[in-house]
Amino acid sequence: MTVVEERTVTVPVRRERPVVRRAVRGLALLGALGVWQVLTAADARVWVRFDRLPGPVEVAREFGRQLGHGPYYADVAQSLVRILTGFGLAAVAGIGLGIALARSRWAQDLLQPLLEVARPIPAIALVPVAILLFPANEQGIVFITFTAAFFPVLVSTRHAVAALPGVWEDAVRTLGGGRWRVLTGVVLPGALPGVFGGLSVGMGVAWICVVSAEMISGDFGVGYRTWQAYTIVDYPGVLVGMITIGVLGRATSGLVELAGRRLLAGRLG
């Protein structure tokens, strides 16, 4: 009898070191800034017009000027309060209703038709409704932010819960677990990846809509200040506002993603 010896060949996985990846990302950013500077300095017109666009040096100078004044920080704080309030309310409502829609036929019959009709409506289109419904602009802007973040969280949570294997719940119930045990031991932990995917998308959409709402009906905030800069033909100020929005959006989305990784790591650990 011939014995065939099986050998497992391990293929080394090539992983880039974090320092190398950071260096590549930094060089990509510097390269983009360099191209921007060259095109604006040469007043280039290559399908789009760079002859009227301020260059990065001019924008950096304006950024430094605004960082030395209090109104810039007041606008950032106002936008953050709006985004965190609206997003926090949307997270609670979206996760709760998403679980209910995935697990309750009564919730599906009563709520889903209305929600499916409202979901395609862009949140920014609700600005006139918000003006009519709420006595203050602040409440209306928070409402628009809430609406923008609510539906991505709702849909992602509903699909994540509905996709959970039924055998998990059956196992818990076989061991004597009730509804609360199923919710805390199966539904919430199992749906976490989908829930945080929806939260990350919702945060990005919320920033788009809160800035748009500030431009239309706000008195303070980064969006309001960016629009005011445009009305007085302060193009470096416009780009400062755009960069600020991008940085704030990336920072808040990064915090949501970090929280998701920590919770998922704790669950797996």
N, C-alpha and C positions, 0 to 999 in steps of 0.2 A: 504494500500500500504506500502510495506516495503522499507525503504530507506537504502541502503547499503553504508556505509561510507568507502570510499577508503583512505587508508593510504599509504604514500610513505615511505618505509624503506630505510634509507640512510646507506650504508655500508661504514665505514671509510676506506679510502685508506691509507695504511701504507707506509710512505715515510722515507727512511733513511736520517738522518741528514748529511749535507756535511762533517762535521768533521769526522763522522764515516766512510764515504766512502773514504775520503783521508787517514785515518789511515789504512783501509783495503788494499788500493792500495800500500801504503808505505810498509806494512808488506809483501805483495806479492813480491815486488821488493827486499826487504832485504832477503826474503827466497830464491829467485832465485840466488842472489849473494852468499848466504851461501852454497847452493848446489854446485855452481860453484867452490867455494874455497875448499870445502871438496874433490870434485872429482879430482881437479888438484893437491892438496896436497898429495892425496893418489896414484897419477899416475894411476888412474883407466882406465881400458879398458873394457867398457861395450858397445859393438858393435862399438862405436866410441872411438877414442883414446884421452884421456885427459892428457896423460903423456907428450905430446909435447905442450900442450896449456898453455900459461901463465895464472896465476891466477889473480883474481881481485886486489889483493894488488900490484902485479907487474905492472899491467895495470894502476892502480891509480898513482903509482910512476912516470911512463912514462908520464901520462897525466899532472901531476903537472910540470914536467920538460918542456913539450912543451908549457904549458900556460905561462911560464916565458920567452919565446922567440918570437920575432917578426914574423918569417916565418909562424907560426901556424895561426896567425890572418890574415896575407896576403893571405894565402890559403883559409881561410873561406870567406874572403871578395870577393875573385875572384870567388869562386863558387856561392856565393849569387848574384853577379852581373850577372853571366851567367844565373842562374835559374830565376831571376826576369825579366830579359830582354826577354828570350825565352817564359816564361810563360805569361808575359804581352801581348806580340804579339799574342800568341796562344789564349788568352782569348778574345781579340778584334776580331780576325779573326774567331774563332770558334763560338762565339755567333752570329756575323753578318751573317755568311754563314749558320749556323743552322736555324736561322729565315727565311732566304731566301729560303732554301730548303724545309722548312715546308709550306711556303705560296706561292711559285711561281713555276708553272709548267715549265716555261722556265729554271729556275735555276736547277730544278730536271733533266730535259732532257740534259742540257749542262754540268753540273758539277757532278751530282751524280755518273754516271758510272765511271768517272776518280777517284773520291774520294773513291768509294767502292773497286776499284782495288788497290789503294795505301794504304788503311787502314790496311789490314792484314800484311803489311811489317813492321817488327820491326824497330823502329827508329834507334837503334844502328847498324842495318845492312846498314844504309845510311852513315856510316863513310867514306867508300871509295869514295862515290859520293860527300860528303861534301869536302873531300880533293881536288877532281878534280874541284869542282865548285867555291870554295872560296879561295882567295889568302892567307888568314891568318887562323891559327888554331882557333883563337877566334871566328871568324865569323862562322866557321863550327860547333863548339860546340854549339853556340847559335841556329843555324839552327836545329841541332839534338834535342835540348831541346824543341824548338818550335814544331817540328813535333811530339814529344812524347806527349806533352800536348794538341795539337790541336784536335786530333780525339776524345778523351773522351769528351771534351767540345762540339765539333760539334755534336756528336751523341746524347748526353744528351739534348742539347738545341733543336735539331730537334724533338725529341720525346716529350719533354715537351710542345713545341708549338703546335705540331700536336694533342696532347691530350686535348687541351683546348676546353671547350664546345662552339659550334658555336653560341649558344643563347647569349653569352656574347657580341660577336661582333655585332650580329643583334640588340641588345639593344642599343649599342652605335651609330650604324648607323641610327637607328630609331630616335634617338635624334639629328641627324644632324652631327654626328662626322665623320670626314674624315679618311684617312689612317693613318695620323700622330697621331690622337687621339686614333685610335684603337691600334696602336703600343705602345704608351706610357701609355694608360689607361687599356688595356686588355692584350696584348701579353706579354710585359715585366714583369708586376707585376704577372700575372698568371703563367708564366714559371719560376719564380725565384727559387722555390725549386729544380726543375730539373737542372737548370743552375748551381746552386752552388754545387749540387751533382757531376756534371761533372767537375767543377773547382777543387773540392777536390780530385777526382780521378786523374785528370790531373796533379796536383801538385805532387802527389806521383810517378806517372810514369815518370814525368820530372826529378825528383831526381835520379831515377834508371838510366836513360839514360845519364844525364849530368855526373854522376860519371863514368859510363862506358866509355863515350867519353873522359873524362880527363885521364883515365887510358891508353887509346889507343893512343891519339894524343895530349894530353895537355902538357903544360909546367909548369903550376901552378894549384892550386886547391886542394881540399881535396882528390878527387879521384886519382890525380897524385901523391900526397904525400903518400897515402896509398899503391899504387902500388910500389913506390920507396922503402918503408919500407919492402915490401915483397921481393923485389929483393936482398936486403942486409940481409935477414933473421932476420929482426927486428920485431918479432911477436907481442911484446907489442905495437909497433908503428902501426902495422896493425889494432889491435883491437881499439886503440885510434881513428884511422881514421874511423872505422866502427861505433863507438859510436858517434863520431862527426856528421857523416852523418845522423844517426838516430835522434839525437837531433835536427839538423837543419831541417830535413824533417818533424818531428812532430811539430816544432814551426811554420813553414810556412803553413802547412796544418791547424793547429789550427787557424792561423790568417784568412785564407780563410773561415773556418767554423764560426768563430766569426763574420766576416763581413756579412755572410749569415744570421745568427741569428738576427743580429741588423737590417738588411734591412727587413727581414720578420716580425720582431716585429713591426717595424715602419709602415709596410703596414697594418698589422692587427689592429694596434692601431689607 
